[in-house]
Amino acid sequence: MNPRRIVATGTFDILHPGHLYYLEESKKLGNELWVIVARDANVKHKPFPIIPEEHRLQMVAALKPVDHAILGDKTDMFRPIKEIRPDVITIGFNQHFDERTLHLQLTERGLAPEIVRIGKYEDGDLCSSRFVVQRIIEVRGKMNDNQEQNQRSFS
């Protein structure tokens, strides 16, 4: 029996429970999950990743639902899709892809995977790399201010 291949894509900068939910839900749609991790140079729709692409790839590859993790192509985002030939491509709830446009682009390349948008993970407010970064700044920034004040009071 041929495996039912699923492809999930993303930047996966600063892993959080929302990423894991996206990948777990994607894996439920088949029995072989491929994850394409965005190249640093290709991330243009949001702030530049904090974690380098090779490290993000290592982290994603280590996750339980992931069978295969690869870096995206530097010039053609469809090249890995053509090589993998997935049955399903999943899109995260906040990814900027339009399903109809993506379907047309895939069809033009002779590919016909089902496109499924995975819903939002609703358990917690730290399910966005942006929110994690904001929280770090809030907490660590305050700690650093408090540490500096404590050090000054001991001087």
C-alpha positions, 0 to 999 in steps of 0.5 A: 500500500502506498503511503498517504503523503501529507506536506505541511509548510512553515517557518517554525521560528521559536517552536510553540504548542500551535506548531505542534498542533498544526503538525499533529492535525496534519499527520492525522490526514495521512500516514507520512508527514513531510514538513518543508521548513522555510529558508531564511531568505524566503521569509518576507511576509513577517519578521526575519526568523530569530532561529537559523534555518538549519536549527529550525529544521533540526527542531522540526525533524525531532518532533514526533509527528514528523516523518521527513523534514527538509528545507524549502527550495531557495528559488522555487517553492514548488520544487519540493512539492513536485519531488514529494508528490503529496496527496494533501498539503496543509496550511496553518490557520494564519498562513498567507496562502489563498487556497484557490490560488494555490490550487491553480498554481499546483494544477499548472504544474501537474499536481493535484493534492487536496489543500486543507487549512488547519484550524487555530490551536485555542489553548493558550496565548503563546501560540504565535512566535510573535507572542512568545517574543513579546512575552520574553521581552516583557518578562526578561526586560523586567527581570533585567531592570529588577536585577539592575536595581538590585545590583545598584542597591547592593553597591 
